[in-house]
Amino acid sequence: MLSKDELINLLNSDIEKFNEEVKSIQNGADLSESDFSGLTLDGAIFDNTDLASSTFADSHLTNVKFDGCDLTSVDFTRANLVECSFNDSVLNGTDFSYSTVDYSNFSDSDLAGAIFQSADLTNSDFSMAENLNACRFDEDTIWPDNEYLPEDFDTNYSSDLSSLKDDDDYEQSDY
């Protein structure tokens, strides 16, 4: 079995061999806390991989599979993701801020605490995603059409405690 560093080197040099290695690892590969920022990947298969606390910031990912992955607190800020699959994955606290996520699928993924601030999610499918109501987003987030969202999800941004904004009308008490 290859080490974490050897798997990462394979990812950068021979994507098909990387995919074979990841598939052969019994309980899934452990690539947690890895730095994949700035990478351009096409056709990588991370299925059942632990990627918790890793970063894909500023990456270009096309047709990448993250099915059954632990993507807790992964950083996808400013990334460009096209036709990626996140089925059955845990995306708690995953940050997609300022990213473009196009034609991607989030079926049965857990999005509690995911961050979509100023993200462009056009054409992605969240219709079968779980806990989308527990994500964070702002007025600049671009959502797909309603048919690609859960029925109970409201795309209208409203300030709440998660935004932690100071209230300008607040007057300080002398006490």
Buried (B, 14 or more C-beta within 10 A) or exposed (E): EBEEEEBBEBBEEEBEEBBEBBEEBEEBBBBBEBEBBEBEBEEBBBBBBBBBBBBBBBBBBBBBBBBBBBBBBBBBBBBBBBBBBBBBBBBBBBBBBBBBBBBBBBBBBBBBBBBBBBBBBBBBBBBBBBBBEEBBBBEEBBBBEEEBBBEEBEEEBEEEEEEEEEEEEEEEEEE
